[in-house]
Amino acid sequence: MSTSVQQAIAALPVPGEWLWDVVVRPRRRTLGIEVTPDGGVLFAVPADADPAAVADAVRSRLPRLAREVRRRQERPAEPVKDLIGGTSFSYLGSRHRLKVIPPGPSPSREERRVRLYRGWLESPRAETTGDEALRITEWYMTCGDRWLSARLPSLASRIGVTPRPVVARDLGRRWGALERDGSISVHWALMQLPPALVDLVLVHELCHLRVAGHGAAFRREVRLALPGADALERWFADEEPHLWRGAVRSR
């Protein structure tokens, strides 16, 4: 079946330079389109997908898809941090300079933790920059869990769905995920963004509780919950390539 879907898509005016593929996912009920970080395109279809219907859906999305592919291909290199005093880190849109705390002879647990203190992001010096980066990412996850759990109920109420557990964790190349048990995960790196952009990702995942896929019905749900979603999506597209994901330079 995937061969017939591939043939149907190949008959569309898909740019010849695109790298794309079709994968069958039996759990899916609708077409899914994923754009990889390097600009490749993956069309995920259910086992019983109708090739003509898939082709029609892809055709309607080609202009928007072309913009996303171009944006991914032109995105800057992933940010890399120097873990030295004065390096800038963002939390919920506010910038804080890093203060590296030298270890004492027998540092307590309190002295080993990362914290925001008087406008500085204090981080204890570790044996390696990798260990220091891990502590900072864990700090983002811990703060993110608290902030997201407090934020999500009002957004769920706005959409008309039951609030679900939400956590901040490393999602690789994804920004958000609706898990099989109905819980929601967001990438910890999103906690660097202003709250309105984190809300955009939360609303996106909450709307999947009402509508599967990313078609017109789904986009209507998002816009009902966030009337300024179009502007927020453009803002998000500008900001997300610059988010730090944990890469650091060795000392």
N, C-alpha and C positions, 0 to 999 in steps of 0.2 A: 504493500500500500504506500509506503514512503516513497517508492520510485515514482508512482503516479503523481503524488503530491509534488515531488521535485520537478517533474516534467511540467506541471501546471504553473509552478512558480517561475521556472526557467523561461516559459513563454511570455512572462511579463517583462516590462521594460526595466528590469533590474540592472543597474550599472555593471558592466563587464568586469570591472576591477574589484567588485565586492567578493569577499570570501564568505560563503554562506553554506549552511547545511540544514537538513531536516532530520529531526529525531522524533521517534514515536514514544510517547509517555502515556501508558494505559490509564494512569490515574487522572489525566487531564480530561476536562469536558469541553474546553474551547482552545482556540489557537493561542499560543504564547510566543512572544518574540523577545529574544534576549540579544543585546548588543554587548559583545565582549570588550574588555578594556582597550584592546588594540583595534577595535572597529569591525571585527567579524560579526556575522549575524547568524543566530540559531533560531530556526522555526520549530517550536515544539508543538506537536499535534496529538490528539487522541487517536487511539487505535482505529476507530471507525470514521475518521475524518473524511469528508467529501472533498476531493481535490478541487472541484470548481468553487466550492464555498470558501476554501482556504485561499485560493487565488484571488477571489473577490475581496476578502478581508485584507490580504496583503496589499493589493492594488490601492485600496482606500488609505492605507497607512504609509505608502511609499514616500510622499513628501516629508512627513514628520520623521520617518525612519532615516531618510537621507541626511537630514540635519543632524540627527544623533550620531550616525556613523562618521560624518565629517568632524563633528565635535570631538569624538573619541580619538580619531586619528590625529587630530591637531593638539590634543591635550598636552600640557607640559609634563616633564618628568616628575615622578613622585617626590614630594618634599623630604629632605633629609636634615635632621637637626644636629647641631653641635651642642652637647650637654655641658655648656660652660655658663658661668654667671652672666646674666643679662639677656640670654636667649629668650625670645618671646614665645609664650604659649597662650592659647585662647581657651576660655571656658564660657560657654553660652554667649559668645559674641564679645566678651570683654578680654582684653589682653593683659597678661601678667608676665613679669620678667622672672626668670629662673634664678633662684638663690641656692647654690650647692652648699650643703652643710657638711663640714668635715666630720668624720666619725670620732667619737670619744673612745677612751680605752675599753669601755664595756657599754656600748650604746643600748639603751632600753628600747622596748618595742615602740614607745612613743617617739623616740629619737630616730627610729628607722623608717617611719612612715612619711609619705608625701602629704603636704597640706597647703592650703591657701592661708597666708598669714600676713596681715597688714599690706595687702596688695601684691605680695610676692608669692610665687609658687616655690615653696621650700622642698628640696629633695636631698636626702642624705647621700653622700658620696658612697658608691658601691665599688666592688672590685673591678667590674667591667662596665662599659657603657651599656652593654646589653642588659645587665641587671638593673641599671638605673632606668633605662627605657621601660623595662617591664614594670617596675614600681610605678612609673608615671601612668602607663596605660591602665594598670590596675586601679589607680586612683580615679581615672576617668570612668572606669566601669562602676566603681563603688558610688561615686557621686551621681553617675548617670542612673543607676538603679533607683536611688532615692528620688531624684528629680522626675524621672519618667513615671514612676508609680504614682506620684502626686499629680502629675499633669494629665495622665491618660483618662481618668474617670470623666472629666468635664467634656473631653473630646468625644468619648464614647456616647455620652448622653446626647450630645449635639447630633450625632449620626443616628442614634436610636438603636444602639447595640449594647450588649452586656459588657462591662469592663472586663478585660482579660489581664492576666499577669504579664508584665513586660520587664525585660532585662536589657542591659547594654553588654555586648560581648563582641568578639572579633568575628565578623561575617565574611572575611575574605574580600571579594570584590563587590558584594552586595551591601546595600545600605539598610535594608529592612527585610524582615521575613515574617510571614504568618505561619507558625508551626502547625503540625498536624493536630496537636491537642488544643489549638485555638489561642495559645499564648503568642506573644509578639516579641521579636528580638530586633534590636537596632544596633548598628555598628557603633562601638564606643567612640569612634572618631567624630561622629555627628555632634557629640557634646561640645565641640569647639564652635559650633554654629550658633547664631542668634536663635532664641526660642521659636520664632515664627517659622524658621526653616526645619527645626526638629519637629514642630507640629505638622508640617507638610508630610513628612515621612510617616509619622504616627497615623495621621488621617488616611494616608494611602493604604496602610496595612489594615486599619479598622474597616475601611470601605470594602475590603476583600471579604469581610464577614457577611456582606450583603450581596456582593457581585463578584463572580470569578472573572479572571481575565482582565484585559485593559481596553475593552471596547467602549462604545459610546455610552452605554448604560453606566459603566464604571466611572467614566469621566464626569458624567452628570452627578453622581453621588459625591465625588470629590469636590466639585464646584458648589454643590449645595452646602457642604460642610465648611468650605473655605472659599467664599466669593472671590477672593483675590488670588486663587490658585495659579492662574496663568502667569501672573507677575512673579509669584513665589517660585514657580518652576524655573523661570528664566534666571532668577537670582540664585537659586540652588545650583543650576548648571554652571554659573560663573564661579561659584564658591567651592564646589566639591573637589575640583582638581587640585586645590591648594591645601586640602586637609592633610594634616600629618597622621600617618598610620603606624608610626613606631620606628621608622628607619632612622638610625643615628650613625654618626661618624665615630670610628674608633679613636681613642686617645693615642 
